[in-house]
């Protein structure tokens, strides 16, 4: 038999007495966490070099500042990610 410390025994007792209840949205939460994990595991970066018009580049930097994003490259990455995710959701 495994020896439990006082805290572990207290937790076991509370589980066995029915004090713990599953959340009603457990399936949704599990799916969300799985998606987050998959995204983190898949987050290998690739670089993309694009040429923008000076006007578009200045607008990009301006919108990044307005959205309180310190780095316009991070802002651009977010735009591309949201666009691709919406396309996947529409196709899905």
C-alpha positions in Angstrom: 0.0 0.0 0.0 1.2 3.5 -0.8 1.9 5.8 2.1 0.1 9.2 1.8 1.0 12.3 3.6 -1.7 14.2 5.5 -2.5 16.5 2.6 -2.8 13.6 0.1 -5.0 11.6 2.5 -7.2 14.6 3.0 -7.6 15.0 -0.8 -8.3 11.3 -1.3 -10.9 11.4 1.5 -12.7 14.4 -0.1 -12.8 12.7 -3.5 -14.1 9.4 -2.0 -16.8 11.2 0.0 -18.2 12.8 -3.2 -17.1 16.4 -2.4 -15.6 16.7 -5.9 -17.9 17.4 -8.8 -17.2 17.5 -12.6 -17.7 20.9 -14.2 -20.7 20.9 -16.6 -18.5 22.1 -19.5 -15.7 19.6 -18.9 -15.8 18.3 -22.5 -15.5 21.8 -24.0 -12.7 22.7 -21.6 -10.9 19.5 -22.4 -11.2 20.2 -26.2 -9.9 23.8 -25.7 -6.9 22.6 -23.7 -6.1 19.9 -26.3 -6.3 22.6 -29.1 -4.0 24.8 -27.0 -1.5 22.0 -26.5 -1.6 21.1 -30.2 -1.0 24.7 -31.2 2.0 25.0 -28.8 3.5 21.7 -30.1 3.0 22.8 -33.7 4.5 26.3 -33.1 7.6 25.9 -35.1 8.3 29.1 -36.8 8.9 29.8 -40.4 10.0 33.2 -41.7 8.1 35.2 -44.3 9.6 38.2 -46.1 7.1 40.4 -47.8 7.3 43.7 -49.5 4.6 46.2 -48.6 4.0 49.6 -50.0 5.3 52.4 -47.7 1.7 53.4 -47.1 0.6 49.9 -46.0 3.7 49.6 -43.9 3.0 52.8 -42.1 -0.7 51.9 -41.6 0.4 48.5 -40.2 2.7 50.2 -37.6 -0.1 52.7 -36.8 -2.7 50.0 -36.2 -0.2 48.1 -34.0 0.3 51.1 -31.8 -3.5 51.7 -31.6 -4.0 48.1 -30.5 -1.2 48.5 -27.9 1.1 46.0 -29.6 4.7 47.0 -29.2 6.0 45.2 -32.2 4.4 45.6 -35.7 5.7 42.2 -36.7 3.8 40.6 -33.8 0.8 42.5 -34.9 1.2 41.4 -38.6 1.6 37.8 -37.4 -1.7 38.1 -35.4 -3.5 39.4 -38.5 -2.3 36.5 -40.6 -3.2 34.0 -37.9 -6.7 35.3 -37.4 -7.3 35.4 -41.2 -6.2 31.8 -41.6 -8.1 30.6 -38.6 -11.3 32.3 -39.9 -10.8 30.6 -43.3 -10.4 27.3 -41.6 -13.5 27.8 -39.5 -15.5 28.8 -42.6 -14.2 25.7 -44.6 -14.7 23.4 -41.6 
